[in-house]
Amino acid sequence: GQQVMQIPQYQHVQEGEDFTTYCNSSTTLSNIQWYKQRPGGHPVFLIQLVKSGEVKKQKRLTFQFGEAKKNSSLHITATQTTDVGTYFCAGATRGTSYGKLTFGQGTILTVHP
Amino acid sequence: DTEVTQTPKHLVMGMTNKKSLKCEQHMGHRAMYWYKQKAKKPPELMFVYSYEKLSINESVPSRFSPECPNSSLLNLHLHALQPEDSALYLCASSQDPRDREHYGYTFGSGTRLTVV
């Protein structure tokens, strides 16, 4: 079945440093979504990427979708303590019925002040 | 209203109990989902309802029984659970999945379930 691998599993940074998490799919994706889950919270939808090579920005966050639509990345510039949490990518493939997503394992981000 | 509301927030139940988790959304979303999440793991899909019909059951044990009474409500009935079923149970919703421009899931805050 489809697998979405996400690395790194953990990332510890000093406040102000940059952070990147990567996702790779074993199959071509029709779209990929990114979610953030704060400690003790629930996943919150950040963004969806659909087009090959797509790049989207949300303030300090930059999301990329690879040309082959098999990989994606989330980059945070100048991390802040409010960025702490787990970041999940989630991919969908064509023909997948009724919105079934495959989640990556997540990257747990810790930001030291 | 842009929220998915789940009740209860916390639940402790014995292995012989019967309980129900409830989920409600008023965003007009026609796809609703139940996920199970263990600590430091990604959400794991259990069930998908589309237009109030069960469309995906991810081989979930029969001690978990979903129900979708109408387009706004989703229930998960629990019976004879095991301690390993202790987890955070998340409900989510999304607009018609065939409309890719509105595909993001809105998750509820979850029910933290402990089976003793």
Boltz contact constraints between the chains, C-beta under 6 A:
constraints:
  - contact:
      token1: [A, 42]
      token2: [B, 107]
      max_distance: 6.0
  - contact:
      token1: [A, 42]
      token2: [B, 109]
      max_distance: 6.0
  - contact:
      token1: [A, 42]
      token2: [B, 110]
      max_distance: 6.0
  - contact:
      token1: [A, 43]
      token2: [B, 107]
      max_distance: 6.0
  - contact:
      token1: [A, 45]
      token2: [B, 104]
      max_distance: 6.0
  - contact:
      token1: [A, 45]
      token2: [B, 105]
      max_distance: 6.0
  - contact:
      token1: [A, 48]
      token2: [B, 103]
      max_distance: 6.0
  - contact:
      token1: [A, 48]
      token2: [B, 104]
      max_distance: 6.0
  - contact:
      token1: [A, 88]
      token2: [B, 42]
      max_distance: 6.0
  - contact:
      token1: [A, 98]
      token2: [B, 31]
      max_distance: 6.0
  - contact:
      token1: [A, 98]
      token2: [B, 48]
      max_distance: 6.0
  - contact:
      token1: [A, 98]
      token2: [B, 50]
      max_distance: 6.0
  - contact:
      token1: [A, 98]
      token2: [B, 55]
      max_distance: 6.0
  - contact:
      token1: [A, 98]
      token2: [B, 97]
      max_distance: 6.0
  - contact:
      token1: [A, 99]
      token2: [B, 31]
      max_distance: 6.0
  - contact:
      token1: [A, 99]
      token2: [B, 94]
      max_distance: 6.0
  - contact:
      token1: [A, 99]
      token2: [B, 97]
      max_distance: 6.0
  - contact:
      token1: [A, 103]
      token2: [B, 42]
      max_distance: 6.0
  - contact:
      token1: [A, 103]
      token2: [B, 43]
      max_distance: 6.0
  - contact:
      token1: [A, 105]
      token2: [B, 42]
      max_distance: 6.0
  - contact:
      token1: [A, 106]
      token2: [B, 42]
      max_distance: 6.0
